[in-house]
C-alpha cells in the first residue's frame, strides 16, 4: 500500500474523531471550534499514521512472526516508547494546549497530555499492530493458495506429459514407417511388425493411465519392444533380461525403461555390425529397486538435443524427480571402452493389491 | 453383424447330441476371451494377427477334428464325466490371448508370486502359485521335481545324476531343470515304469 494512502487514511480517521467531539461539544455547549478540533485530532492521527507506517516498513516481518516472548520483551516496551514519542511530537506542535490555563513548560504540558492520552495511545498502537498482523496472515494465506494452484497445474502438466509418453508417438510413427517400407518387399515381415506393434499397443492400453505399474508389466512391454528391435537389427544384438523374482510386483513409473532401451539402440547398438550386447537387470538392493541397462557400441556422447541423446533420458530424469524427489538415483556411465550402463535406483514399493489377469482353467 | 454377435451364432449352432463345429474367434476386443474359452472355442485371435498365428489356430482345430474322428466317443465321454484335470489354460500374455493346451507346456518354473510357463518357443510369466497349478494338472503327465519346478514328462529326455550328487532333468529341447532330493522319490516311480 502506498504510504500516502495509509497516512491520509489515518488522518481522515482523526478528522472523524474531531467531528465526533465537535458534535458532542456543541451538545454540551462547550467552547470548542471545529477548526481547532480538526487540527488537534488530525495532527494526532497524522503523526500516528507516519509512525505506524515507519513501524510497518522496518518491523514488518517481526510483526508477522512475533511470538509471546518478542511481544512482551520488544513490542510492549516499544508501545510505551512510541506512545510517549507521539505525544511529545504533538505537544510540541500545539503549545497553546491546554487552553484556559496559564502557559506551562514543555515537560509539564507533556505530562498533562500523557495523563489524558497515554492509554488511548497504547490502544492506537496495539490496534495498528493487530491490523498489521492480520494483514500478514492474509498475505501468507494467499501465498499458500498461490503455491497450491501452481503445484496443481505442475502436476497436471506432468501427468499429461507422462500420458503422452505412454503412447510415445515418435516410436509409433517410426514403426509404422518401417511397416510401410517393408510391405513392398517382404509382406510377411511387415505383417509381423504390424502384429508386434499392435501387441505393444494392447499392453499399454491395458494399463490405462496408471502412473505406476508392476515391474512385470513394464518388463512385458520391454520384452515385446526388444523383440521388435531384434527383428529390426536382424539378430545383431544378443539380448538378456534378468529380473529378480522378488521384485516382479515392485511398482515402477509406467514406461520408465523404454526411453533408456531406445537410447541404447539408437546411440550405441546401431553403430556396430555384429556382437551387439544389451542386458537389462532388475534386482533388490536393500530397500531400493535397482534397474540397469547395459549396452555396447559407441561410448557416451555428451547428451544434447542435437545428438538426440538428451531428450528421452531427460524426460526419464524429470519423471523420476517428480515421483521420488531425492529418493532416487540416475546414473549413466562408461564401463569400459565400448560399454555404457544406465542405472536407476528407486524406493522399493509394492502394489496394495496384486494386478489382475485373465486366467481360466478348462478343457 | 446386424442381429447377432459371435456368441449368438455359436448358440444357434449348438444342438444337443451333435458335435459343435470347431470355432475360432477373431476380434479386436480381448474382453470376450474368457467367455469364448468357456464355450470351448478352439482359439481366440486378436486382430491384427499374422498368417502364422492363423495357421497355428487352424492346425489346432484340425487336430481336434482328427481326434474326434478317430475316437468319436471320447469327446462325449469326457464332457459327460467332466475331467478333473485341466487340459487348457486361458491367459493374456504380451499383448496376446492364449488358449494354451497344457500338452504344449514343457515345464513350469516358480518365481515367487509368479510362475513361468515354458513352451517350446516362448515363456510366459503368470501370477499363480505352483501348488495351485500342481492341483490343476494331471499328475501322470506333470511331475513336480523341485520346490520351484514342474516338468511335463512327455518332454523329458533323461534324468542324469550330477557331480554333486544331485540329479538334473534334461528336456528334449536341451534345457536342464534341477531336481531336488525331496522330490526324487516321486520321479523314481515314474522312472521305474
HADDOCK unambig.tbl for C-alpha pairs under 7 A between the chains (distance, minus, plus):
assign (segid A and resid 191 and name CA) (segid B and resid 50 and name CA) 6.00 0.50 0.50
assign (segid A and resid 192 and name CA) (segid B and resid 50 and name CA) 6.03 0.50 0.50
assign (segid A and resid 195 and name CA) (segid B and resid 48 and name CA) 5.73 0.50 0.50
assign (segid A and resid 195 and name CA) (segid B and resid 49 and name CA) 5.71 0.50 0.50
assign (segid A and resid 195 and name CA) (segid B and resid 50 and name CA) 6.45 0.50 0.50
assign (segid A and resid 199 and name CA) (segid B and resid 94 and name CA) 6.58 0.50 0.50
assign (segid A and resid 199 and name CA) (segid B and resid 95 and name CA) 4.13 0.50 0.50
assign (segid A and resid 199 and name CA) (segid B and resid 96 and name CA) 6.46 0.50 0.50
assign (segid A and resid 200 and name CA) (segid B and resid 95 and name CA) 6.21 0.50 0.50
assign (segid A and resid 202 and name CA) (segid B and resid 95 and name CA) 5.33 0.50 0.50
assign (segid A and resid 203 and name CA) (segid B and resid 94 and name CA) 6.73 0.50 0.50
assign (segid A and resid 203 and name CA) (segid B and resid 95 and name CA) 5.17 0.50 0.50
assign (segid A and resid 220 and name CA) (segid B and resid 94 and name CA) 5.79 0.50 0.50
assign (segid A and resid 224 and name CA) (segid B and resid 94 and name CA) 6.75 0.50 0.50
assign (segid A and resid 245 and name CA) (segid B and resid 111 and name CA) 4.82 0.50 0.50
assign (segid A and resid 245 and name CA) (segid B and resid 112 and name CA) 5.56 0.50 0.50
assign (segid A and resid 246 and name CA) (segid B and resid 112 and name CA) 6.07 0.50 0.50
assign (segid A and resid 357 and name CA) (segid B and resid 92 and name CA) 6.91 0.50 0.50
assign (segid A and resid 358 and name CA) (segid B and resid 91 and name CA) 5.16 0.50 0.50
assign (segid A and resid 358 and name CA) (segid B and resid 92 and name CA) 6.22 0.50 0.50
assign (segid A and resid 359 and name CA) (segid B and resid 89 and name CA) 6.94 0.50 0.50
assign (segid A and resid 359 and name CA) (segid B and resid 90 and name CA) 5.38 0.50 0.50
assign (segid A and resid 359 and name CA) (segid B and resid 91 and name CA) 4.63 0.50 0.50
assign (segid A and resid 360 and name CA) (segid B and resid 34 and name CA) 6.95 0.50 0.50
assign (segid A and resid 360 and name CA) (segid B and resid 89 and name CA) 5.69 0.50 0.50
assign (segid A and resid 360 and name CA) (segid B and resid 90 and name CA) 5.01 0.50 0.50
assign (segid A and resid 360 and name CA) (segid B and resid 91 and name CA) 6.74 0.50 0.50
assign (segid A and resid 361 and name CA) (segid B and resid 86 and name CA) 5.88 0.50 0.50
assign (segid A and resid 361 and name CA) (segid B and resid 88 and name CA) 6.11 0.50 0.50
assign (segid A and resid 361 and name CA) (segid B and resid 89 and name CA) 4.75 0.50 0.50
assign (segid A and resid 361 and name CA) (segid B and resid 90 and name CA) 6.46 0.50 0.50
assign (segid A and resid 362 and name CA) (segid B and resid 86 and name CA) 5.20 0.50 0.50
assign (segid A and resid 362 and name CA) (segid B and resid 87 and name CA) 6.18 0.50 0.50
assign (segid A and resid 362 and name CA) (segid B and resid 88 and name CA) 5.36 0.50 0.50
assign (segid A and resid 362 and name CA) (segid B and resid 89 and name CA) 6.31 0.50 0.50
assign (segid A and resid 363 and name CA) (segid B and resid 40 and name CA) 6.98 0.50 0.50
assign (segid A and resid 363 and name CA) (segid B and resid 86 and name CA) 5.95 0.50 0.50
assign (segid A and resid 363 and name CA) (segid B and resid 87 and name CA) 4.88 0.50 0.50
assign (segid A and resid 363 and name CA) (segid B and resid 88 and name CA) 5.13 0.50 0.50
